[in-house]
Amino acid sequence: MRIKKYEVLDHDDGRSVRYRRHENGGGLVATGATVDERAYLAQSVWVDPGAVIGAGAHISSGGWIEPGARIDAGARIASNVRIGPGAHVGARARIGSRSRIGAQARVAPGATLEPDSDLADGQVADGRSRSTAGPGSPRYGTAA
């Protein structure tokens, strides 16, 4: 099976964005995004322009890192997680599968969000406690 080295995505507004395959895992990284060579991006991960991914970060299958988002060193993002525009996931933070981190939201270094978490736009998960609320809860983690 041969995997292309890049893809071009045509947006509805007429823009075309070129994505190249990351050497460690094969995820797609847009022109203008910065991903450390020691980060791991599963093959089905998309990293949009302006995003920054630090050394040792691990992003599992189905991840979408939107424009301007930042994932710091050693963070672990489980499968099917969406990190919104301008969001920031701190070093060594853990984000559970199927979670959504809103635009400009912040996850503190070392914080853990359970699977199916929904951190609203602009909210902060400070990591002081873990949520055990079930699916459908408006957000997980401790919001400040």
C-alpha positions in Angstrom: 0.0 0.0 0.0 1.4 3.4 -1.0 0.6 6.4 1.1 0.7 9.8 -0.5 3.2 12.3 1.0 0.7 15.2 0.9 -2.9 16.0 0.4 -4.6 19.2 -0.8 -7.9 20.2 0.9 -10.2 22.6 -1.0 -12.3 24.7 1.4 -15.8 26.0 0.5 -14.4 29.6 0.5 -12.1 28.8 -2.4 -8.9 28.4 -0.3 -6.7 25.3 -0.8 -4.5 24.1 2.0 -1.7 21.6 1.5 -1.0 19.0 4.1 2.1 16.9 4.3 2.6 13.5 6.0 4.4 13.7 9.3 7.4 11.3 9.5 6.3 9.9 12.9 3.0 8.2 12.4 1.9 9.7 9.1 -0.6 12.3 10.3 -1.4 15.2 8.0 0.2 18.6 8.8 -0.8 21.8 7.1 1.6 24.2 5.6 2.1 26.8 8.3 1.7 24.4 11.2 4.7 23.4 13.4 5.1 19.8 14.6 8.2 18.7 16.4 9.8 15.6 14.7 9.5 13.7 18.1 5.8 14.1 18.2 3.6 11.2 17.1 0.6 11.8 14.9 -1.5 8.8 13.9 -2.2 8.5 10.2 -5.7 9.9 10.4 -4.8 13.0 12.4 -5.2 16.5 10.8 -3.2 19.5 12.0 -4.4 22.8 10.6 -2.3 25.9 9.8 -0.8 27.8 12.7 -1.1 24.9 15.1 2.0 24.0 17.2 2.7 20.5 18.5 5.6 20.0 21.0 8.2 17.2 21.4 6.8 13.9 22.6 3.2 14.8 22.2 1.1 11.8 21.1 -2.1 12.3 19.1 -4.1 9.2 18.4 -6.3 8.3 15.4 -9.1 10.7 14.3 -7.6 13.7 16.0 -8.2 17.2 14.6 -6.0 20.1 15.7 -7.6 23.3 14.5 -5.8 26.6 13.5 -3.7 28.2 16.1 -4.1 25.4 18.7 -1.1 24.5 20.8 -0.3 21.1 22.2 2.7 21.2 24.6 5.5 18.6 25.1 4.4 15.2 26.3 0.7 15.8 26.1 -1.4 12.7 25.2 -4.5 13.1 23.1 -6.7 10.0 22.8 -8.6 9.0 19.6 -11.3 11.1 18.0 -10.5 14.3 19.9 -11.1 17.8 18.4 -8.9 20.6 19.7 -10.5 24.0 18.8 -9.0 27.1 17.3 -6.5 28.8 19.6 -6.9 26.2 22.3 -3.9 25.3 24.5 -3.2 21.8 25.9 -0.4 22.0 28.5 2.6 19.8 28.9 1.8 16.2 30.0 -1.9 16.8 30.0 -4.2 13.9 29.1 -7.3 14.2 27.0 -9.7 11.2 26.9 -11.2 9.8 23.7 -14.1 11.6 21.9 -13.5 14.8 23.8 -14.0 18.3 22.4 -11.8 21.2 23.5 -13.4 24.5 22.5 -11.9 27.6 20.9 -9.4 29.4 23.1 -10.0 26.8 25.9 -7.0 25.9 28.2 -6.0 22.6 29.7 -3.4 23.1 32.4 -0.2 21.1 32.4 -0.7 17.7 33.8 -4.5 17.9 33.9 -6.6 14.9 32.8 -9.9 15.1 31.1 -12.0 11.9 31.0 -13.4 10.4 27.8 -16.3 12.3 26.2 -15.3 15.6 27.8 -16.6 18.8 26.5 -14.6 21.9 27.5 -16.5 24.9 26.3 -15.0 27.9 24.4 -12.7 29.9 26.6 -13.0 27.5 29.6 -10.0 26.4 31.7 -9.5 22.8 33.0 -7.0 23.4 35.9 -6.4 19.7 36.7 -7.3 20.0 40.4 -9.9 17.2 40.0 -11.2 14.7 37.6 -14.8 14.6 36.5 -16.7 11.3 36.7 -19.9 12.7 35.1 -21.5 10.7 32.4 -21.9 11.4 28.7 -24.1 14.4 28.0 -22.7 16.5 30.8 -21.9 20.0 29.6 -18.2 19.8 30.5 -15.6 17.8 32.3 -12.6 18.6 34.4 -12.5 21.6 36.7 -13.4 24.8 35.0 -12.1 28.1 36.4 
